[in-house]
Amino acid sequence: MKLNIILEPSEDGGFTAYIPALPGCISEGDTREEALKNIQEAAELYLESIDDDKSFSNKAEIIEINL
């Protein structure tokens, strides 16, 4: 799965990262690398919680598209 990450310098130092396709999926870090590592972990946890819901039928398909 490919997701776009928005990475911005924070006013207080460090970086803030968020993923527009995953509402509320936001993280930060003191360095660019730390912020990217943290947002990847946040995205994994975000998607794990969605996978746990499984509120769709057994006949549903998950289809990945690249835009």
C-alpha positions in Angstrom: 0.0 0.0 0.0 1.3 3.4 -0.9 0.3 6.4 1.2 1.4 10.1 0.9 2.9 11.6 4.1 2.9 15.3 4.7 6.0 16.3 6.7 6.3 19.8 8.1 8.7 21.5 10.5 7.0 22.2 13.8 7.0 25.7 15.4 8.5 24.3 18.6 11.2 22.4 16.7 11.2 18.9 15.3 8.7 17.7 12.6 5.0 16.8 12.4 3.9 14.1 10.0 0.4 13.2 8.9 -1.3 11.0 6.3 -4.3 12.8 4.6 -5.8 9.4 3.6 -6.0 8.3 7.2 -7.9 11.0 9.1 -6.4 11.7 12.5 -3.2 9.7 11.8 -0.6 12.3 13.0 2.7 11.9 14.6 5.9 13.9 15.4 9.6 13.5 16.0 12.6 15.6 17.0 14.2 14.7 13.6 12.9 14.1 10.1 13.9 10.4 10.4 12.2 10.0 13.8 9.0 11.7 12.5 8.9 9.3 9.5 9.5 6.3 11.7 6.8 7.4 14.1 4.2 8.1 11.4 4.9 4.6 9.9 4.2 3.0 13.2 1.0 5.2 13.7 -0.2 4.1 10.2 0.3 0.5 11.0 -1.6 0.8 14.2 -4.4 2.8 12.5 -4.8 0.2 9.8 -4.6 -2.7 12.3 -7.6 -1.3 14.1 -9.5 -1.1 10.9 -8.6 -4.7 10.0 -9.9 -5.7 13.4 -13.3 -4.2 12.8 -14.1 -6.5 9.8 -17.6 -5.0 9.5 -17.8 -6.0 5.8 -19.2 -9.2 4.4 -17.2 -12.4 3.6 -17.7 -11.7 -0.1 -16.1 -8.2 0.1 -12.8 -7.6 -1.8 -9.9 -5.3 -0.8 -8.6 -3.7 -4.0 -5.5 -1.5 -4.0 -5.2 1.3 -6.5 -2.3 3.6 -7.3 -3.2 7.1 -8.1 
